[in-house]
Amino acid sequence: MDQVENLEYNTERPQLIIPEYGRHFQKMVDHAVSITDDAERNKIAKAIISVMGNLQPHLRDVPDFQHKLWDQLFIMSDFKLDVESPFPITSKEVLQERPAPLKYPQNFPKYRFYGNNIKRMIDVAVEWEKGDMRDGLEYAIANHMKKCYLNWNKDVVDDSAIFNHLFELSDGRIDLAKADVKLTDSGQFLKNRVAKSSKAYNNSKKNQRNNNNNHRSKKRY
């Protein structure tokens, strides 16, 4: 009868601070906080860190991971554990600070179908010195622009239109129209796209047939 009366129910227990470690870890931390002897308290804290590291043995000797374990130990103690840490102790106020809002790009490009990455690539290319490497990058950018244009327009596009767009996006610093460059044929881009679509469709149908065969081959008791 005494054992029944001493049973603990989750509804009566305090909420776990880091549930991943479980109730027993939390009790170990609470016990460490209650120890009055400094030497014993530091000894118990190091033992708890060792057990925490055993949960992920491939990371327990990594310095950054050790720092993380000590931070978690102080968090589970609600920063009441007074021990000597080998790493700077993160304060409770710092952990509770709200992160700075992320900066989202607010630019609205004229040719949205090219995407923002194309503009970044162009900005990098115009800073390179004239030479074979820059020529190769400019050609790759123009070719990718043509591919993006066909994904948006789904029709044949003339190279001169791509050259004009590239000239405009680079503020006149890249002019492939004068270089007599010929980009990949539109039909080749469209052919590759159709081939990829057909391959994906065939793989999907093949996987569906395999699943159906596996389902039918299962024994029923």
Salt bridges, closest charged atoms under 4 A:
GLU8 OE1 - ARG13 NE 3.38
GLU8 OE1 - LYS27 NZ 3.41
ASP38 OD1 - ARG41 NH2 2.43
ASP71 OD2 - HIS67 NE2 3.78
ASP78 OD1 - LYS92 NZ 3.12
ASP123 OD1 - LYS119 NZ 2.70
GLU127 OE2 - ARG173 NH1 3.82
GLU138 OE2 - ARG134 NE 2.67
ASP159 OD1 - LYS146 NZ 2.70
GLU168 OE2 - LYS110 NZ 3.29
ASP175 OD2 - LYS178 NZ 3.89
